[in-house]
């Protein structure tokens, strides 16, 4: 009999290879997009793509409404801030496309024109309900090269850019974030705090120099408008590291 424990090692899933993409869509005159690593080509003739999107994501709502989506293949030149914008911030609260150059494609979906190697525009033919996610299978109606560069892999994002995994991603590791509480608790001076959303750890000894926070600044002394440099949430979404 097969040892059931051999079939339940989640670490084996992390050996799978992925790319990193911005999946965009539209709803009437509104535009939105999100980071995804769950994209694959499923047929050649005609060319079809499969995109797994979390049901809680605004992009899911847009694709369901419009029946179209575009896959933008990120280049290794893409800055971490671009990935944070589309990976950790919601289009419900922010117009992401007010901060990036783009054009409207054949299907009406936005195409990001900076730090993107290629794009493929697809029209949904069928869907697959996968619990937390929907897999949208779409036939490609247009595709083109946008710019030079090497496509970014998920491994490059994690290992070179030191990027985190969005909580809505199919490959999210729940252990990466603290989920017990979202309230700031009393802690010892110079204690570290972890972002409950993305797992970023604020270390007072290091500070956040890129955003004007000097080393030696305690979490309690951070400005009230300081936000997580990884995902953009406020201080109330941090918990002390115990």
C-alpha positions as CSV (number, residue, x, y, z in Angstrom):
1,X,0.0,0.0,0.0
2,X,1.2,3.5,-0.8
3,X,2.2,5.6,2.2
4,X,-0.4,8.4,2.3
5,X,2.2,10.7,3.9
6,X,4.2,10.5,0.7
7,X,1.3,12.0,-1.2
8,X,0.8,14.9,1.2
9,X,4.1,16.8,1.1
10,X,3.3,20.3,-0.1
11,X,6.9,21.1,-0.7
12,X,6.8,19.0,-3.8
13,X,4.4,21.6,-5.3
14,X,7.0,24.3,-5.0
15,X,9.2,22.6,-7.6
16,X,6.7,23.5,-10.4
17,X,7.9,26.3,-12.7
18,X,5.9,29.5,-13.4
19,X,6.2,32.8,-15.2
20,X,5.0,36.1,-13.9
21,X,2.3,38.0,-15.7
22,X,-0.2,40.9,-15.4
23,X,-3.7,39.7,-16.3
24,X,-6.0,42.6,-17.3
25,X,-9.6,42.9,-18.1
26,X,-12.4,45.5,-18.3
27,X,-15.9,46.1,-17.1
28,X,-17.7,48.7,-19.1
29,X,-15.4,51.8,-18.9
30,X,-13.4,50.5,-15.9
31,X,-10.0,48.8,-16.3
32,X,-8.2,46.5,-13.9
33,X,-5.3,44.1,-13.7
34,X,-3.5,41.8,-11.3
35,X,-0.3,39.8,-11.0
36,X,-0.6,36.1,-11.8
37,X,1.7,33.2,-12.1
38,X,-1.0,30.7,-13.1
39,X,-1.1,31.0,-16.9
40,X,-0.5,28.3,-19.4
41,X,-1.1,27.6,-23.1
42,X,-3.5,24.6,-23.4
43,X,-3.9,24.2,-27.2
44,X,-2.1,25.2,-30.4
45,X,-4.8,25.2,-33.1
46,X,-6.5,27.4,-32.3
47,X,-4.2,28.9,-29.6
48,X,-5.9,28.9,-26.2
49,X,-4.7,30.1,-22.8
50,X,-5.8,29.1,-19.3
51,X,-5.8,31.7,-16.5
52,X,-6.5,30.9,-12.9
53,X,-8.0,33.9,-11.0
54,X,-9.1,34.1,-7.4
55,X,-12.8,34.6,-7.0
56,X,-12.3,37.4,-4.5
57,X,-10.2,39.5,-7.0
58,X,-11.7,42.4,-8.8
59,X,-10.1,41.1,-12.0
60,X,-12.2,38.0,-11.6
61,X,-15.4,40.1,-11.6
62,X,-14.2,42.0,-14.7
63,X,-13.4,38.9,-16.7
64,X,-16.7,37.3,-15.7
65,X,-18.6,40.4,-16.9
66,X,-16.7,41.1,-20.1
67,X,-15.6,37.6,-21.2
68,X,-12.2,38.8,-22.2
69,X,-8.7,39.1,-20.7
70,X,-5.2,39.9,-21.7
71,X,-2.0,38.3,-20.5
72,X,1.0,40.7,-20.3
73,X,4.3,38.8,-20.0
74,X,6.6,40.7,-17.5
75,X,10.2,41.2,-18.3
76,X,13.0,40.7,-15.8
77,X,13.5,44.5,-16.1
78,X,10.1,45.0,-14.3
79,X,10.7,47.0,-11.0
80,X,9.4,45.6,-7.8
81,X,7.0,48.6,-7.4
82,X,5.2,47.6,-10.6
83,X,4.7,44.1,-9.2
84,X,3.5,45.5,-5.8
85,X,1.0,47.8,-7.6
86,X,-0.6,44.9,-9.5
87,X,0.0,42.2,-7.0
88,X,-0.8,43.6,-3.6
89,X,-3.1,46.6,-4.1
90,X,-6.8,46.4,-5.0
91,X,-8.3,48.1,-8.0
92,X,-11.4,48.7,-5.8
93,X,-9.5,51.4,-4.0
94,X,-7.0,52.5,-6.7
95,X,-6.9,53.2,-10.4
96,X,-3.8,51.1,-11.2
97,X,-3.6,52.3,-14.8
98,X,-3.3,55.9,-13.8
99,X,0.3,55.0,-12.7
100,X,1.5,53.0,-15.8
101,X,1.7,53.5,-19.5
102,X,-0.8,51.4,-21.4
103,X,-2.9,51.1,-24.6
104,X,-6.2,49.5,-25.3
105,X,-6.1,46.3,-27.3
106,X,-8.4,44.6,-29.7
107,X,-10.6,43.2,-27.0
108,X,-10.8,46.4,-25.1
109,X,-8.5,45.2,-22.3
110,X,-5.5,47.3,-21.3
111,X,-2.0,46.3,-22.5
112,X,0.9,47.4,-20.3
113,X,3.6,48.9,-22.5
114,X,6.6,49.2,-20.1
115,X,8.6,46.2,-18.8
116,X,6.5,43.7,-20.8
117,X,7.9,41.3,-23.3
118,X,4.6,40.3,-25.1
119,X,0.9,40.3,-24.7
120,X,-1.9,37.9,-25.7
121,X,-5.6,38.9,-25.8
122,X,-8.1,36.2,-25.3
123,X,-11.9,35.7,-25.3
124,X,-13.3,33.3,-22.7
125,X,-14.7,30.1,-24.2
126,X,-15.3,28.1,-21.0
127,X,-14.6,28.2,-17.3
128,X,-13.7,25.6,-14.6
129,X,-14.7,26.1,-11.0
130,X,-11.8,25.2,-8.8
131,X,-13.1,26.3,-5.4
132,X,-11.2,29.4,-4.5
133,X,-10.3,30.1,-8.1
134,X,-11.9,30.0,-11.5
135,X,-9.8,28.8,-14.5
136,X,-10.8,30.9,-17.5
137,X,-10.0,29.2,-20.8
138,X,-9.9,31.7,-23.7
139,X,-9.1,31.6,-27.4
140,X,-6.3,34.0,-28.3
141,X,-7.6,36.7,-30.7
142,X,-4.5,38.8,-30.9
143,X,-0.9,38.5,-29.8
144,X,2.3,40.5,-30.3
145,X,5.8,41.2,-29.0
146,X,5.9,44.4,-26.9
147,X,9.6,44.8,-26.1
148,X,12.9,43.2,-25.8
149,X,14.1,41.4,-22.7
150,X,13.9,38.1,-20.9
151,X,10.5,36.9,-19.5
152,X,10.4,37.0,-15.7
153,X,10.0,33.7,-14.0
154,X,8.4,33.3,-10.6
155,X,11.7,31.9,-9.3
156,X,13.5,35.1,-10.4
157,X,10.8,37.2,-8.7
158,X,11.2,35.3,-5.4
159,X,15.0,34.7,-5.4
160,X,16.4,37.8,-7.1
161,X,13.8,40.5,-6.4
162,X,13.0,38.9,-3.0
163,X,9.3,39.2,-3.8
164,X,6.4,37.9,-1.7
165,X,3.4,35.9,-2.8
166,X,0.0,37.7,-2.8
167,X,-2.5,36.0,-0.5
168,X,-4.9,35.4,-3.4
169,X,-2.3,33.5,-5.5
170,X,-2.8,29.8,-6.1
171,X,0.7,29.2,-4.8
172,X,0.3,31.3,-1.6
173,X,2.0,29.8,1.4
174,X,-0.2,30.5,4.4
175,X,2.7,30.1,6.8
176,X,4.4,33.2,5.2
177,X,2.0,35.5,7.0
178,X,0.7,35.8,10.5
179,X,-3.0,35.3,10.6
180,X,-3.8,35.2,14.3
181,X,-4.6,38.9,14.7
182,X,-4.7,42.2,12.7
183,X,-4.5,44.5,15.7
184,X,-1.3,46.2,16.9
185,X,-0.3,44.7,20.2
186,X,2.0,45.9,23.0
187,X,5.5,44.6,22.5
188,X,9.0,45.2,23.8
189,X,11.0,48.1,22.5
190,X,12.6,47.6,19.1
191,X,10.4,44.6,18.4
192,X,9.9,43.4,14.9
193,X,6.5,43.4,13.2
194,X,5.1,41.3,10.4
195,X,2.6,42.4,7.7
196,X,-0.4,40.2,8.0
197,X,-1.1,40.5,4.3
198,X,2.2,39.8,2.6
199,X,4.6,38.6,5.3
200,X,7.0,41.6,5.1
201,X,8.9,42.1,8.4
202,X,9.6,45.5,9.7
203,X,12.9,45.4,11.6
204,X,13.6,48.6,13.6
205,X,17.3,47.9,13.4
206,X,17.1,48.3,9.6
207,X,14.2,50.8,9.3
208,X,12.8,51.6,5.9
209,X,15.4,54.0,4.4
210,X,13.9,53.9,0.9
211,X,10.8,55.6,2.4
212,X,12.6,57.9,4.8
213,X,12.6,55.8,7.9
214,X,16.0,55.7,9.6
215,X,17.5,52.6,11.2
216,X,16.6,52.5,14.9
217,X,13.0,53.7,14.5
218,X,10.6,51.6,16.5
219,X,7.4,50.4,15.0
220,X,5.5,52.6,17.4
221,X,7.4,55.7,16.2
222,X,6.6,55.1,12.5
223,X,4.5,57.9,11.0
224,X,0.8,57.1,11.0
225,X,0.7,57.3,7.2
226,X,3.6,54.8,6.8
227,X,2.6,51.8,4.7
228,X,4.1,48.4,4.1
229,X,6.8,48.8,1.4
230,X,5.8,45.4,-0.1
231,X,2.0,45.6,-0.4
232,X,1.0,49.1,0.7
233,X,-1.3,48.3,3.7
234,X,-1.2,50.5,6.8
235,X,0.2,49.9,10.2
236,X,-3.0,48.4,11.5
237,X,-2.4,45.3,9.3
238,X,0.8,44.4,11.2
239,X,1.3,42.1,14.2
240,X,4.3,41.7,16.5
241,X,6.7,38.9,15.8
242,X,6.6,36.6,18.8
